[in-house]
Structure formats: C-alpha cells, structure tokens
C-alpha cells in the first residue's frame, strides 16, 4: 500500500487536523530518524502534527518450504536436539512471537555454498537479518556495488 492509499485509509477512518478540522491539507511525511516510521501533518495549518503512521505490514519472513527444508538438514545432523541461534544463543522453543529459526549459509549459496550441515547454521530470523545487513554494509558501502560513500581506489 503506497502513502496515498494509507492517507486515504486514515481519512476514511476519521482522521482530521485538530486545528482546521478537515482532512483536505493532510499529507504523510516519512521520518528520517527516530522511533517512528511516518507522521501525518496538515499543510493548511503550517505543517501541524496530526498523528503518527505505523509502519506498513511486511510479509512475515521466509516461512517457505525451502527454509524448512534447510532447517531439516541441520536437525538431522543434530539428532533432533532443539536448535539454538548460533548468534544470540536463544533456544528455538523460547523465541518470542514473531521470531523463528532459519538456516544461514556460512558460504553463501550464490558463492558455491552447499546445502549441507557443515555449511548451514541455525540462527533466529532477527540475527539472520543482521548477518546479511552486515555483509552488505562492510566498510560503509554495499559489497559489490558502487556507493557514494565507498572509498575511492587510489
């Protein structure tokens, strides 16, 4: 859902500027920093704050057959013992709602890594995201991509 659709949903639910009491001048502003995703302001009232906008719902991770298949390889190698995230050490049975176990390729599949127990490690989805974020941002630049912040060769 794009921002215009989000704003339309908000106005349909009755959101209006508390000063001018209309929805005509409302717009959504994405936040650059801080804990909030976006806010609604009224342009007719000099960008008066109206309300916060929650982050759009995202698909809930890789809960596909492939992820389950790779976890099965790890489970078979560990004789059915409960898995622990190899980064944060949380037990899979005690993970909070919205967190689950995934299989991480130590040597990435695209780089020739195999789907074997030696090349797979169990990690929770939160740590898995961090691992890949770190791989993409080594030295402040995305690995394998040009970036305005990348060091210049010299």
N, C-alpha and C positions, 0 to 999 in steps of 0.2 A: 504494500500500500504506500503510495507516494505522499508527500507532505500535503498536497492539495486535498487528497482524499481524507487524510487524517483530520485536517481542519474542518472539512465538510461534516465528518462524523461528530466532531466536538460541537459545532454549531447546531447540528440536529439534536444533540443531547442537551442543548440549552445554554451553552457557554456564551456569555456576552461580556463586554467590557463593563466593569462595575461603575465607571465614571459616566460614559455616554449611553450605557445600557443597550448597545446594539452590537451586532456581530459584523457589521459592514467593513470596519477597518482592521479586523483581526488578521494576523499572519503568524506563522511559526518561524522561530529563529533557532537554528541548531547551535548548541553550546560548544565552544572551543575547548573548554577545560571545566573541571569541577565534576561533581557527582551527578549532575542532571544531563539528560540527553538533549532536551529542547524546551523552549518556553513559548507561550502564546503572548503576543503583545498587541496593543491597539495603536495603529499608526495615526488614527484620528485624535488620539489623546497623548501625543508625543511619546510614543512607544511605551505606554504604561503597561506594566506587567499584569497579565490576566491569570494565567495558570501554568503549571508545569505539564509537559507532554512526556508520557512514558515511552521508553524505547520500544520500537516495533518488535513483535514476536518473531523469533527466528526459528528455523527448523531445529529440533532438539538433537543435534549431533548425528554421528554416523551409527545409527541403530539399524544398519542394513545387514544382510546376510554375510557380506564379506567380513565385517568386523567380528561377527560371532564366529565365523569360520577360523579366523586367525587366533582368536582367544581360545578356541578348542584345541589348536595346535599347542599352545602354551599349557593348557590344562592337562592334556595328555602327557606332556613331558614331566609335569609335576605331580603325577599320580593323583589328580583330583583334589589336591590340597587347596585351601582357599588362597586366592591371589591377593597380593599387596601391591600397591602402587610403588614402583621402584624409585620414585622421586620423593613423594611426601610420606611414604610408608603406611598409608591408611589401608585398613583391611576392607576388602570389597563388600563384606557383609555389613559394615558400619558406615558406608558412604551416605552423605545426606541426599535428600530428594533432589533430583536434577543432576546428580553426579553418577558416573558409571565407569566401568573398566573398559579400556580399549587396548589394542595391541599396537605397539610402536615398533617400526622397523629401525634397528640400530643403523644398518647401512640401508639407506632408502631404496625402495623398490625400483624407482626410476634410475638408480645408480647401480643396479645389478644385485641388490639385496634380495635374498631368497625368503620364502615364507616358511622358514624352519625355526624350531625352538631356539636355536643358537642366535638367530638374528632378530628374534621378537622379544620384546619385554612388556610386561603388563604395566600400564600407567592409567591413572584416572583421566577422564576427559579434560579436566582443568589443567593438569600438569602436561598433558599431551599438547594442548594449545600453546602453553608456554614454551615447550621444547621447539615447536615449529616456528613460533614467533621469534625466538632467539636465533634460530638458524637463518631466518630471513633478514635479520637485522644486525648481523655481525659487523662490527666497526661502524655502526650507524648507517649502513647502506644495505639495501637488499642484495643478497648474494646472487650474482649472475645478472644483475640488472643495473643499468646506468642510473645514477641518482645525483641530484644537485648537491647532496651532502657527501658524496663519495670522494675519497682523496684522489687528487689528480696524479696520474702517473708522471714520474719525473725522475 
